[in-house]
Amino acid sequence: MAVVGMDQQVVGLLRTVGAAIPESHRDLVECPPVAALSTVMPDGYPQTSVVWCDFDGTCVKVNTMRGFQKERNMRRNPRVTVLCFDPREPLRYLEIRGTVVEMTEDGALEHLDALTSKYLGRPTRYFGDCIDASFAETEHPVLCRIRPTRIVALDARDEPRP
C-alpha cells in the first residue's frame, strides 16, 4: 500500500482486512466513544456528522432523522464511511467503508432509544430524556444499516517507537 507523506513504519501498522470487522476492534463499532459518518453531498464534497452507532454482527447501524442532510445524502448515494475511535487511545481506530443497504422508520425509534440507553449507561428514551419530548412531534427517526465493504483497522499502541 502506498501512502504519500506517511512514515513507512506507520503504514505497516495499518491493516486492511476486507469487509470483516476484526474481533480486536469490535468494541470500536459497538457504541464507541466517538463515531463519525461521512456521506457524499450532491456537489460531490464529503459531509461528516458525529453519530451514535452499534453493530448487529453484519451491519453497522446508525440513526438519523428524516430530512436531515445525511439522510438525504444516503438515499441519493449509499456509499459511506464510518470512522470509530476512542480519544483516549489515539493510536487505535477503525474505518468502515460501506454501502447503506436499508433505511427504514420501522423500528428506528426503538433502536434510537436502545442507542441512547447504551451510550448513557442507563435506561433512557431519546425523546423526553435526552432531548425535549416536543421534538417527537416533528422529528422522525430513520434506522440506517450499513454493510461493510472495506475495513481499515489500526492499532499502534504497543508498537516500538523510533
Summary of the structure (lengths in Angstrom):
residues: 162
radius of gyration: 16.9
end to end distance: 21.3
largest distance: 56.7
contacts: 462
relative contact order: 0.23
helix: 27%
strand: 37%
